[in-house]
């Protein structure tokens, strides 16, 4: 059975936009993307523009706009930014909170980590502030439409879950050590639709909705389980024990299997049936903590936090190949056309061939010397958020890559 991502009802799931975390099809794939194999400061860089502050949100691309969230950690200000897609010009910056920022965020997290989600005419952003998670809606010209207090949040290493859109609602995940929750609000007004309690432990993944085993399922990893909920009602459909307490990566699917990996306190990557049977089809001892994984043509790909690329047969877990790329990875691999793009923390982006009996590195491209945000692809362009660090000075940039 084919697993299908359920696109927002008011979004056009095409390759010209990247409207939310994991893209238009919810699986980090831009199958029609045709971007250059080689790029850098002097090659195939269409534009770059400075980004104020610091954040790990990935570029969200919708219509004429690219959206980011950011935070000025010195001034204690959290903001939403809009850039012109064609030129990179900063169109507007809206401060959404002043003060109240979390002082417990891990160094691999920020005060602006969740990515923006977009419908056809408005955007949705989530932040943690003053011990609560918030979701806000703006139109594309920067007018705030509404904001909602999702609930309390007891920070362990900060907040990172991106909002997702489903059938007129925006869904938020907020697992934390005093008792987390999933919650849905109407996109139109921010009115609460449903809230579902989750166990009391720190956990960080963004939710995702796929149509698997005959129904729409909202999938979450962590808290020592993989769990499925109805995205319409929040009702628990099934859960399977496994993974680890703390996860960061979003669940991925292939056929009727869901895949997740955890990072604390154990090391495990596992595949479970999505039919509610609780069957664990396979598992191994590989740890993919912060990056999400990627499926394509019956294969499961991963790049671990410590820079080892893996390819497994999705159905059996049989290892096809592995290769040490080196460095530290916080970003998730993306399928761009028929190639895999994976960005290292040091600013090196690897382009890998799919399939094969061994890992083929087709290119290594450099932008800056720090990348935490997963690159995104829309049309024949790649959008990369990166930073240049020179001594104590740090400056972020948003870059657009394409054929010159």
N, C-alpha and C positions, 0 to 999 in steps of 0.2 A: 504494500500500500504506500502510495506517495505521500510524504509529509508536505503540507502546504502552509505557508505563512498566511495569517489572516491580516491583510492590510487594513489600515484605517478606512472606515466606510466612506469618509469624505476626503480621502487622499488617493491620488492616481499612482499606483505602484509601478512606475516606469523608471527607466535607467537615467532619466534626465534630472532626477532629484535624489537626495539622500535625506528623507524627511524625519528620521528619528534614529535612535540607537539601533544598530544592526541593519540599517538601511531600509529601502523601500520594500524588500521582500523578507525582512526580519532575520536574515541568515548571514549577513556580512558578505553578500555576493553582489557584484556588479558585472553580470555575465556578458553584457554587451560593451563593457568599457574597452576603449582602445587608447591607452595612454602610452607615452614613450617608455621604452625599456630603460633608458638612461636619462637622469636628470641631476641637477645641482645648481649652485649659485650662478653658474655661467652657461647652463645648458637646459633648454626646455622649461625655464622658469618664466611663466607668463606674467606674474606679478607677485609681489610680497608686500605686506603691510604690517606695521607694528601693532601688537596687541597689548593694551595696558594691563597691568596686574599679572595674576597667575591663576591658571586653571588647567584642569585635565579634561574638560569636556571636548568631545570630538566636534568638528565642523558639521553643522546641520545645513543642508542645502535645499532650498525650496523656492521655485520661481526665480526671481531676480535677486535673491538674498542668500547670504551665508550668516548663520547665527552661532554665537558662542556665549558661554557664561564665563565670568572672570571675577576675581577678588583682589582688592588692594589690601594686602595683609598689614601694611603699616597704618593705613587710614581706617581699617576695619570696615570696608565697604564692599558689598557684593552687588554685581551688576550683570545686565544682559546687553550684548553688543550685536549690532547688525551691520554687515558689510555688503557693498555692491558686488554681485557675483562676477561681473565682467571686468571691473577695474580694481577691486580690493579696497576701494575707498570706504572709510568708516562713515556710515550713514547716520547712526544714532547710538547713543549709550544711555541706558536707563539704570540709575541706582535703585536697587530694590530693598536693600537693608543697610543700615549704618549701625555699627556696634553689634553685640550679641553673637559674635563669631565663636566657633568651637576652638578651644585651646588644646584639644586632645588628638587632633588629626595626625595620622601617620605621615611620615615624610613622603610616602608614595601616594598620599591623598592630598586634597586641597579643600578650600572653602567653596570651590566651584567645579566639582567633578562631574555631576550628572549632565548628560547631553540634552539639548533642547529637542522637543518633539513638535512637529508642525502638521496642522490640518491644511485645508486649502486656503484659509485666510487668517489664521491666527497661530500663535506659538504658545507652548506650555513649558515651563521651567520649574525645577524643584531645587530647593535649598534647605539646608539645616541652619537655623538661626534661633538663638535664645532658648535652646533646649527643645525645640520643636522642628518638625519637618513641615515645609510650606510648599504649595503648588500655586503658581501664578500664571495668568494668561494675558497676553498682549496681542494687539493687532500688528500687522507688518510695518506700520509706520511708527510704532513705539508707544502707542496709547495703552495704558493698563486697563484691562477689561474687568478683571476680578482677581482676588487672591483668597486662598483657603488654608486654614490651619489644619494640616492633616492629622497631627497628633504629637504627643511627647516623644522625645528620642534621647535615650541615655547613651551618650557617645562613648565608644571604646577606642576606636581608631578613626572616627569621623563617619561621614555619610557619603555614599557614592552611587546609589541606585538611580538610573534614568527613568523618567516617565515614559509610558507607552500609550498609544491611542487604540481604542477598540469601540466600534459601533457607537460613536457619539459620546463616549466617556474617555477620561484620562485616568490611567491606573498607576498607583504609586506603591512601591514596596519600601518598608522601613523596619527591617529586623534589628532588634537591639536587645541588650542584656537585661532589660527590665520587662520584656514582653513586647514583641513586635507585632506587625500587622500588614495586611494588604488593604488598600482602600481605592475606591473608584468615585470619581466626581464627574458631573456633566461638563462637557466641553463648553456648552452654551453659557452656563451661569456659575459653575463651580459648586452647585448643590451636591451634597453627599448622596451617593447611590447605594453603596454597601461598604462594610468594613468586616474583615475577617482576621481574627486573632492568630498570631503565630507564636511558637515557643520562645522562651526568654533566653536568648544567647546572641552575641554579636554575629552579624552576617552581612554580606555586602552586595549580592548579585542584583542586577536589573532583571525584572520579569520579562517574559516573552510569551506571545500567543501563537500557537501553531494548530493547524487542523490535522490531527493524527488520530488513528483508531476510530475514525468516523465522527469525531466531534472537535469543536474548538476547545483547546486546553491551554490554560495559563500555567506555565511551568517555572518552578523555582528549585534551586539546589541549595544545600547547606542545612544546618541544624540537624545534621546526621541523617539526612533523608533527601530523596528527590520527591517533590510533591506536585500534584496537578490540581488545579482549581477551575471551576467554571468562570470564564471571564465576564459572563452576564450577571452572575449572582454572588460570586466569591465563595460558593460552596466547595468544600473539599471533595474532589472526585476520587483520588487515590493517593497513597504515598508508599514509597519503598524505602526501607532502611538502607543506609549506606552513605557514601561520600564521606564528608567530615563535618565538624561543627561549623567551621568558618570557610566559606567559599567567596569568590569574587566574580568568577566567570559566569556568563549567562548560559543556560542549558541550550544545547543544539540537538537537532534531530536528523535522522535519515531513515526512511521507511517508517516502520512502527517502533523504532527504538529512540530513546532519549539518552543523551550522553552528558556527563558532568564530571568535574574533577575538583578536588579540594586541596587545601593547603595547611590546615591546622585542626586538630593536632596530628593527624595522620597523613599519609600519602596514598592517594588512590584515584584512578580514572576508571569509570564504570559505564556500562550500557544496561538499560532496563527497558522492559516492555512498556508501551504506553497504553495498554489495554486494561490496566487496573489489576492484572494478575499478580503483580509484585515480583515477577520473575526477573532476576539479575542474569543477563545473558552472558556477560563476561566482565572481568575487572583485572586491573594490573596495579603495580605499585608506583606508577609515574605520577608526579605531582605537577599539576598545572594550576597555579593558585590565582594570580591576577588576570592573565590573559584568558579570553574565551577561546574555545576551539572552533573548528570549521569543518563542515562536511561537504563532499563533492564527489559525484559519480561513484557512490558506494565506498568511499574512503573517508576516514576521519583524520584530520590534520591538527597538530598542536605545536606551539613553540613554548617551551617551559620558561619559567621566570629566569632560570639560569642559562638560557640560550641554547637549548637542545631542541631541534626540530624533529618531529615524529610523524610518521604516516602509518596508520593501522587499517586493516580491513574492518569496515564498520560493523559487519555482521558477526564476525568471529573474534575480533580483537587481535588477529595475527599481525605481528609487526612486519610492515613492508620495507621500511627503512628508517634510519635515524641519522642525524648529523649535528655535530656541535657547531653552532654558528658563533658562539661566544657572547659575552656581554650579558646585560640584564634586560629583560623584556617586561614591559607593563602594558603594551598595546596588544591588540588581537589581530591575528592574520586575517587578511581580506582577499577574496577571490576577485581579481580584476581581469576580465576576459577569461583567458585560460591559464592565468598565472596567479601565484600567491604572493602577496605583498606583506612583509612583516617588518615593522620598525623597531629598532633597538633603542634603548634609553640613551645611548651615546650619539644619536643622530644618524646612525647608519640604517638605511632601509634596504633590506634584502628582497630580491625578486626571485622566486623559486618556480621551477616547472612543476606542474601537477602530474600525478601518476608516476609511472616508472618503477624500476627495480631499485633505484637509488636516488638520493636527493641531488638535484641539479640546481646550483646557484647560477642564475642567468645574469645577474647584475648586483652590484653594491653601490648605492647612491647615498650621498651625504648632504644633509641640510642641518646647519647648526651643530650643537654638541649636546642637546637634550631633547628627547621626545617622550612624552607620556601619553598623549592623546592618539587614539587609533586614527590613521588616515581614512578619509572617506572619498568616494568616487561617484561622480554624477556626469552623465554624458561622456565626453572624451576628456575629462579633466579629473585630476586628483587634487584634494585639498588637505594640506598638512599643517598642523599646529606644532611649532617647534620653538626652541629657545636657544639663544646664544649666551653663554656664560663666560665672562672675562673677569677673572679675579672675583671681587665681591659684586660686580655688576651683572645683572641678568635681564635680558630683554626677550620677550616672546614675539613671535611673528606668525602670521597666517600666510601660507604660500599656495599658489595655484600652479599646477604642473600640466603642461600640454604641449603638443607639437607646435614648434615655432615655424 
